[in-house]
Amino acid sequence: MLIDTHTHTNFKDFKDDYQEVIKRALDNDTWLINVGAQMSTSQRAVKIANEYQEGVFAAVGLHPIHLRDFVVQEDEISYISRAEKFNYEEYKKMAQNEKVVAIGEVGLDYYHLKDRAQEEIDEKKEEEIKEEQKEVFIEQFKLAQELDLPLIIHCRDAHEDLLDILGKLKKDYPNARGVIHCFNKDLETAKKYFALGFMISFTGIVVFAKGFDWIKEIPDDKFMIETDAPYLAPPPHRGERNEPVYVKYIAQKIAEIRGRKFSEIAKITTENARKFYKI
Ligand SMILES: [Zn+2]
């Protein structure tokens, strides 16, 4: 058994065939967690999870890129995704559904600061956006603590600030739990998260990119696997739409790096995910 701990069959990319995609996963003994990125996709993650007896869960949260308007490019059409304000009570209500296993995805994204819609970004503006991301992250961190749920954290070009914030918050909330999703930095940074009691999870990036030998150095109980579908499809499906059942390629690659059997990595990552998300 495998668990795709971070996937988006709740996104538009799967609107016509999410049931087939999920069936393929479940038929292949693969469970999944659909992760929301704003109100609409969080609601949809909850709705889909409730259509299944077993194996399909949801996370709800407001992703940092949805705090501002930004241009989305899709199939040669571009449109503006409108900014959303974080509404604590609305998210709390959604998160109380029994299929919701985490608050996410939330976090900091300094990489996408530049591609805002019709906005000139100078340094002052950049600081303002970063501050706003931090504030909304902290509110969602507190929501997770109130509901005793783990956090699914997105972090792009912002590890220094994220570690700083988590280090401070941990003093008041020693039991806080979370995972840095799509982790692709390095061993040193991973160890800093482990020291704070956080985990990391790996996507197809570790299959198609180089430089992940350090994965053999991390403890068995500190990592999980995910597809982040529809993005980041691993070979042999690179360039196609990704889907939960492809999480096996990530387990395979990690088995190869760690010199272990596929079945052992499947067992370890599944146990980690079941314990972490209480599923
Ligand atoms: Zn994601």
Residues whose N, C-alpha, C, O or C-beta is under 5 A from the ligand:
A	BS01	ZN	D228
